[in-house]
């Protein structure tokens, strides 16, 4: 294959799982890549672990001062040399076929700007704890706006696209979601329906530690790019989760607004809102 890949891995105090993450990339069946690791002033043994690998494909860059995740990612995009950028987190594990399959997919679909894949959730001990599936093909037209249409560490981007758009510093904790929405306004995005990543779930993850902040930032990105500016935060959450805070007729009205944008389908719209209506009625019955 003619394509080359820069695997972009930001690191900050990632020593506990870093070796597993690095080795999962070095053991890929696709050979045409470099592994760009940017250390953001770690205080643990992360840099020593990285330097212990005597592999010419590893390129270590150390930040002079702590830039945070978004700044480090944008620095990595600027330093990327491959035709594609593959995201990778310091505590996840890529399956051996990941880079090959994502490269083949992108070469077969030149219109796609970013592709992800499905993932298996693993706990802190590496045990499987669930499955993580994202929209694929036509389903993406319906669910492109749901956080997050692409699992961030599974993202495989055309470097030219990543360089043009980059991450927005205004959307901390939801920088990936905002980027996918912004790119999707101009280019198709998609996923491969295969479990090519082990996604680490741990007590220090953003989802666990800063859940409310992440939802607020996600809501801001949605309002900016999906352009339903009159959608309240509670209404947005009601579209994402089954709850009874919002009257079902109000939720149905907002769902219809999404449908009329031409990115959804009537059958799914009816099914989604039937489930919510039934839950709301059951909740009211339980309270009385």
N, C-alpha and C positions, 0 to 999 in steps of 0.2 A: 504494500500500500504506500502511496505517495505522502499521505498525511502524516504530520508529526504532532505530538501532544505535549503541552506543558501541564503537568499535574501540580496544582496550586494548593499547598498545605500551610495555612497559618498556624503558628504554635505559640502557646503561652502556658507555661507550667503544665505541660502535657506529659510529663515523664511516665506516669503510671501505665498508659496504654500506647505511648508513642511508638515503641518498637513494633508492636503488632500492626499499627497503621502503616508504618514505613515498609515493613516486609510484605504486606498485602499488595503494595504497589510494585515493589521490586520483583514480585513473583507473577506479574501479569504475563499472559500469553502473547500480548502485543508488545513488540520490542521498541517501537519508534517513539519514545517519550523521554522527557527529562522531568525530574521531580524537584520542583522549586519549593523549598521550605523556608519560610520567613519567620524567624524567631522574634517575638515582640517583647524583648527584655525579660525573659523568663528568670525566675529566682530559684528554680529547682535544677535538676540535672538534664534538662531537655537538650541543651546544646551538646553536652558530652555524649548523650545517646545518639544524636544525629551524626556527630563526628566519628563515632565508633564504626559506622558503616563505610567501608572502603569501596564505594561504588561510584564510578564516574558519572552516572546518571543523576546523582544527587547534587543539587546546587543550593548551598546554604547562604542565606542573607540574614544579617542581624540588624535590627532597627537600632538606631542610636538612642532613641527614646521611645517610650510606650506610645504607640499610635492607635491602639484599639483594633478591634476586628475589622471594621469597615475601612479604616485607613490602610491597614495591612493588606486587605484584599485588593484595594485599588492600586497599591504599590505593586502587588504581584501581577495584576493585569498589565501594568506598564512594562514590567520586566519579562513578560511571557514571550517566548520565541517560537512556539509551535503554532500550527494553523488552528488548533483547538486548545481550549483551556478546560481541564477536568478538575472540578472542585473535590477536595478531600479534607476531612476533619481529622484532628490529631488522635481521636479515640475511636474512630470507626474502622471497619474492615471491608475492603473491596474484594469481591469474588474474582478469581483469576481471569475470567473471561470478560470482565466489565469493560475495559478500555477497547478491546477488540470489537465487542458487540456495539458499543456506542459509536465507534468510528465507522463501522459498516453501515449503521443506521443513518448517520449524518451524510455519508457519501451517497447513499441511496435516496436521500431526501434533501436535496440542496436548498429547498425553500425553508427548511426548519432552522431556526436560529439557536435554539437551546433544546436539548433533550435530557430527561432524567431517566430514572428507572425505579422499580419497586424495591422495597427494603424489608429485611427481617429485623425486628427490634430485638436487641439483646440487653441483658442486665449488666451490672457491674462485674459479674463473674463470667460473662460471655455466654450465658444461657439464653436460648431463644425465649422471648416473652410475648411475641405477637407479630402480626404482619402489617405492613404499611403499603397501601395501594393508592396510586394517584391516577388522575384521568388519562385515558389513552385514546388517540384518534378522535373520532366524532364526539366522544364524551367530553373532550377538552373544551369544545364550543359551549357546552352547558355549564361546566364546573371550573372554567378558567379562573374565576374570581374567588373561589374558595381557598382559604389558606391551608397549605400552600400547594399550588398546582404542580410544583416540582420540588422534590426533597433536596434541600440545599446541598448537602455533601455528595449528592448523586449527579449534580448538574454538569453538563458537558456542552460548552459554548463555543461558537465560532469566535476566534480571537478578534476578528474585525468588528463583530457585534459588541462583544464585551468592552472593547476599547472605546467604542462610540458612546455607549450608554453608561457604564460604570455604576458603582453603588452610590446611593444618596445618603450623605451623613445625617440627614434630618430624620431618618427612619430607623433609629436604634432599636434593636430586637426584632425588627421586621424588614431589614434591609433587603433580604432575598425576595420576599413577597412583593415589595414595591418594585424591585427590578423586573420580576417576571411580568407584572401587570404593565409596566412601561414598555417592555419589549413586545409583549403580545398585542399592543395597539398597532404595531407596525409589521410584525413578523409572526409566522406560526411558531408555537412551541409544542412539544409533545413529550411522551414518555415511552419507554420500552416496558412491556408487560412481563418483565422477568425480575426475579429477586437477585440483584447483582451487588447489593450492599448490605452489610450488617450495621445497623444504626444503633449506637450505644445510648441507652437511657440510664442516666445517673442522677443523683441527688443535686448535683451542681449545674445541671443543664438550665438554659434560659427558660424553657417551658415550665420547669418546676420552681425556679427561684424568682423569676420576674414575669409571671403569667399575666397579671393585670396590665403591666406596662406593655407587654408584647401585644395584647389584644387592643389596647388603645392605639398603638402605633400601626397595627394592622388595619384598624378602622380608618385611620387618617389616610393610609395608602388607598384603601378602597374608595373613599369619598373623592379622592383626587383623580383617580384614573377610571373608575367605573362611572363616575359623574352622576351619582344619585345623591346630590348634596343635601336633600331633605331627609335623608335616612338617619334616624337617631342611633346612638350607640346601642341602646337596648334592642331596637329593631334589627340592627346588624347582627347582634348576638343571637337573636331569635331565628335568623336565617341560617346560622351556623350550628346551633345547638337546639335540642328539644327542651323547651322550658315554657313556663306559663306567664311570663311577665308581660307579654304583648298579646293583645286581643287577636284572635285568629283572622278576623276580617282585615285588620290592619296589616298583618303579616302577608296575607294573600294579596292585598293591594300592592305591597312593596315587591313581592315575588313577581307579580304581573308586570311591574315596571321592568324588571330584568328580562322577562320573556319578550316584551315588546322591543327590546334592544336587538332582537334577532339572534341572540347567542344561546337560546335555550330551546326546549321543545315542550309541546303541550302535555304529552303523556307524563313526562317526569314532573312537570309543574303540578299537575293534578295529584300525582302520587305523593309528592313531598308535602303538599299542603293538607292532604287527607290525613297523613300521619300526625301532623302537628295539630290539626283540628281534633282528632280523636284523643290525643294526649291532653289538650286543653280542657275538653269536656270531662275526661276522666278525673283530672285534677280538681275541677270545680265540684264534681260529684263527691269526691273524697272529702272536700272541705265542708260540704253540707251534711 
